[in-house]
């Protein structure tokens, strides 16, 4: 690979914490979780009953025709992309071709909410073809979000959608980073979007016992705590504008950080449980560090996957120890999912945006609800309250179903 540097020049985020990255950051600094009881459908017959729901009115953002064409996950992607483009001061008002600009997004389930809704209508109307939205075919596949964004902004370069469960957003950022580094693009909208809060999907995850059963909703998500019992599903999106450094400098773009390393491996072991010795996640982290030209001792903060499940949190702790050593040598770690829930394929992108925001603010979000660490969870997890930290380098980890491990090295930009 050549030496082209890849910087982040804009960020857009929408989560259950609010309609922007600033609103999410405010929640992180207050230290209170926005997770609540599910209101979109009945959960009284399920063990799991809370989620990270977003309050937004599609009518405020989209025309009737746009709503017909865009599933909720694509709507969230468009909102986040609009924020990111405004943040980086890109002018896409003209429709000239942009052959060196593209889109890379991650989504685990794509248009699952439209698929469920239309299937229910199909059954109620005794399987009448006329009951189905004619746009359904172009709503439900994951790449519909990237293609719609490309059409809206005239992005004729790389266009890819990644669907590797909870690692999808991180993979999208990493692959976009590589495209730009190799010279195959100058600018890419990259990130993730997810809207999985629909009855059948929620029930499926509840049935495999991966989601918390707690009804103390604000305290339900408890990474690394002894009372943790699962994750909290959410919806959301984050889009980052990635640019080649000279491309950004020439247009005077605001630079908020840099991606310098990416690692991707697979456990090839189990669909929901991590490889017990963590060797392939270790390899992903080391691969990201190697690409960044850094040693473990140069990382100053870690945003953990921190899924809140018994096995995964303990295994991730062991993985970090294998790379960074014990509590004395491992940098501070936090799990931010209690602030934005776990929007599956969007989560890694949301967390990357949070890391860069924290780097600029010189403050790191805490791991809230961590009252008593669980067995084997003995690192510095920044419990309960934010911590001032003047850091320039960070690692962000995402681990997905099927044993997919993705890691990013993020840095403060310096010329």
N, C-alpha and C positions, 0 to 999 in steps of 0.2 A: 504493500500500500504506500501511496505517496504521503507527503507531509501536510496536505491541506488541513487546516484547522476548522473545526465546526463550532460555531457559537449559537447561543440562544438569544434571539432578539425580541421576542414577544411571547406572552403566555396568556391563555384564557382558560378559565375553570368555572364549572357550575357543579355544585354538589348539594347534598342535603343541608349543608351549613350555610348555604346562600348562593346568590347568583354570580359570584365573582371570587377570584383568588383573595382579594382583600377581605371579603366576608369570611372565607375559610380561615384566613390568618387570624382574624379577630377572635373567632371561636377558639382557635388553638391557644391564643394568649389568655383568654378568659379561663380556659381549662374545663369547659362544660360540653358534654356530648349532646348533639342535636338528634340522636337516635330516639325513635318513638314507636308507639304501637302502629302496626300497619292499618291504614285507612282505605286503601284501594280495593280490598276484598276481604272476605270473612276468613279469619284464622282461628276461630273458636275450636275447631276440631283438630288443630295442629299443636304440636309441642312448641314450635317456634312462632312468635307473634310480633316481633319488632323488625324494623328496617330503617334504612336511610332514604326516606322519600323526599323528592324535590317538589316544592310548591312553585309551579310556573304555569302561566296561561299561554298556550300555543298561539291563541288569537292575537296576542300582543307582539308576536314575532313573525308569524307566517300567514300568508294568504290561504284561502280555502284550497286552492289548487296545490300549493306547497304541502299543506297538511295531508292531502290525499297521497302525495308522492313520498313523503318522508315518514318513516316509522319514528317513534319517540327517541330511539337511540340516535338516529340521524339528526333529529331536531336538536338534541343536546350537543351533538358534534358541531352543528352549524352555529349555535350560540357561542360555544367556546372558541370556534375558529374566528368568528366576528370580533370577539374580544381580543384575541391574539393579534389579529391583523391591525386593529386599532392601536394596540399597545406598541407594536413595532413600527407604526406610521407608514405602512405600505398603502399605496394608492392602487386599488384594483377597480377603479371606476371605469377605466377604458377596457375594451375587450380584445386588445391585441394578443396574439398567441404568446404564451410563456413556455417555451419548449424546455427550458432548463429548470423549471419549477414543478414540484409534484406534491403528492399526498401519500402518507403512510399512516394508517390507523390500526389500532387493535380493538377487537371486540370478541368476547367469548360466545355470545348468543345472538348477535345481530338483531334482526327484526322479530324476535320471539314474541313480543307483546302484540304486534299486529297479527302474527300467525295464530296465536291463541284466541284473540278476539274474533277474527274472521272464521276460525273453525267453530267456535260456539254459535255464531250466527248461521253458519252453514248447516249445523245440526238442527237448530231451531226452525229453520225454513225447509226442513225435510230434504236437505241436500240440493237446494235449488241453485244452479249456476249463477242466476241473476242476483243472488244474495251476496256474492263475493265482490269486493272492491277490485276493479280491473287493474289497479296499480299494485296489488298485493305481490305479484311476481317480482316487481322491482323494488319492493320495500324490504323484503325479509332477508335477502342475502347480505352477508357482512360488508361486501364491497360496495353496496349501494351508497354508503356514507362517503367513501372516498370518491366515487364517480360523480355524485351530486356536488361535492365540494369542488372537484376539478372543473365541472361545467360552469359552476357559478363564478369562479375566478379565472377561468381560462388556463388552467394548469395542465400543460400537455406533456410534462415529463413523467417520471416514474409514478406509478399508481399501484399501491399494494395494500392489502388488508390481511392482518395476521390474527389467527384465532387459536391461541394456545392458552385458553382458560385465563387464570389470574396473572399470567406473565405477558399477556398480549400487548398491553400498552407499553411496557418496558421494551419488548421486542421491536415494536414499531419505532420507538425512538432510536434503539440501537441500530436497526437496519437503515433507517433514514440517515443516521450519522455515518454509516459505512458508505452509502450511496454518494453522499457529498464528499467524503474523504477520498473516495476513488475517482472523483471528478465526473460522476454520472449525473450530478445535479448541483445547482448553486443554492437553491432554496427549497425547503420542503415543509409543509404543514404536517406535523407528526404528533401522535398522541393516542388517545383511546376514548371510546364512548360506549356506554352500556345502559340499558333500561330493562332489567330482567324481572321487575316486580309485577308478576302476573301469576294467577292462581296455580296453574299446573307446574310451572317452573319452580316457584317457591316451594310447593309441596314436594317436588322431586328432591330438592336439596334438604328439606326437612326430613325426608324419609331416610336419607343416608347418614343422618345424625351428625352433620357437620356444623349446623347452626346452633347458636345459643338458645337455651330454653328459658333463660331468665326473663322475668316480668318486671324487674327493676330496670327500666329501659335506659336511663341515663348511665347506669353502671353496668349494663349488660355486656359491653365489649371490654374484655379485661386481658390484654396481651401480657403474657409472662406471669400473671397472678396465679396463686394457688387455686383460686375458685373459677378460673376460666373454663368455659365449656363449649366454645364454638365461636364462629364468626357471625357477623351481622350483614346480611345482603343489603346492597344499596344501589342507587342509580347515579349516574354522573358522567362528566366528560372533562377532559383536559386536552388542549391543543397547544403545542409549542411551535414557534417559528424557528426552524433550524436554518442557518445560513453558513456558507463558506466565508471565512473571516474577511478576505479582501472585498467580497461582494457586499458584506455588511458595512465595512468601513467606507466604501465608495459612495454609498447612499446616506451616510451619516446615521446609521441605525443605532438605537440604544442597545447596548450589549449587556445582558443580565447574567451571563455565565457561559460556560464552555462544557461540552461533552468531550472527554478525552479517551475513554475506554469502554468496551462493551464485551461481555462474555455470555455465551449461551451453550448450555449442555442439557443432557437428558439422563435421568437416573436409569431409565429402561428397567424399572423394578415393579411399580404398582401404580394404579390409577389415582389413588387418593392418599396413600402413605408415602412419606419420603424415604429414600434409601437410608437405612439406619446409621451407617457410618458417615453419611453426608459427603462422600468423596466427590461426587459430580457437581454438587453446589460449590464445594471448595474450588473445584477446577474452573467453574464459571467466574468466581470472584477473582481467582488468580489470573485468569485470561484477561479480564477487564483491566486489572492492575498492570499486566504486562504490556497491553496495548497502550495504556496511558504512560508507560515508562516510569512507573512508580513502584515503590515497595510498600508493604503493609504499614510500616511505621509512618508513612506520609499521609495516610488517611486520618482525618481529624473528627469525623462524625459519620455515623451509619444510620440510615433510615432502614429499619428492618422490615421484612415482610410481615412478621408479627400477626399471624392469622388469628391468634386467640384460641387455637385448638391445643389440646394437651400435648400430643406428640410433636406437632410441627414447631411450636415455640421452643420446646426442649431441644429438638434436633437443630433448629437454627442457632440456638445458643452454642451448641457443640461445634457447629460449622464455623461460627465466628471465632471460637477459641482456636480451632485448627489453623485459621489464617492469621489471627491477630494476637493470640495468646490469652492469658487469663485477665481478670479484672484490672490488674495493674498495668497491663500493656494494651488492652483492647480500647479503642476510642469509645466515647459515649455513644449509646444506642437509644433510639426511641422508635416506638410504634405508633403511628398517627391515625390508624384506622378508626379508633373511637370518635374521631372528629368528622370523618367523611364516610363512615361505614366502608363496606367492601364492594364497590361496583365492578367486581370481577375484572374484565378486560380493560377497564379504564383506570384501575387503581394505580398501576405503576406510573402512568403519566401524571396523575394527580400528585403522587408522592414526589416525583421528580420536580414538579413545579414548586411544591412546598419546600423541598431542599434548597432550591435556588432562591426562593423568597427568604428563607431562614438565613442563607449565606449573606444576602444583602442587608438583612436586618440585624445581623450579628446576635441572633437569638434562636434557640432551637425549641421546637414544641416538645412537650412532655409526653410520657406514656401515662395517660390518666387511668384511674381505676386500678392502678397497681399498688395494692395495699400491703400484701405479703407475697414475696416472690415464690413461685412454684418450685418444686423439686427440679434441680438441674438448671435453674434459671438464676444465675448468680453474677451477671455482668452489671455495668452501670447503665440502667435503662432510663435515666432522667425521669424518675417517678413524680407524678402528680403536678408539678409546677414547671413553667418554662425556665430555661437556663440561659443566661448570657454566655455566648461562645463566639469568639472571634476566629472563625474557621474559614479556610480557603479551599479545602478538599473534602469530598464526601463520597460515600458509596451508597447506592440505593439498590435493594434486592427485591426480586419478585419470584415467587415459586408457585407453579401452577399444577393443576391436575395432570396426571401422566408423568409426573416427575420432571417437568420442564423448569430449568433454572436460568434466570436472566439477571445480569448485574450491570450497572452503569457506574462509571466514575465521572463525577461532576466536579467542576473547578470554578473558582472565581476567575473572571477574565483579567488577564494582564498582558499587555502588548509585549 
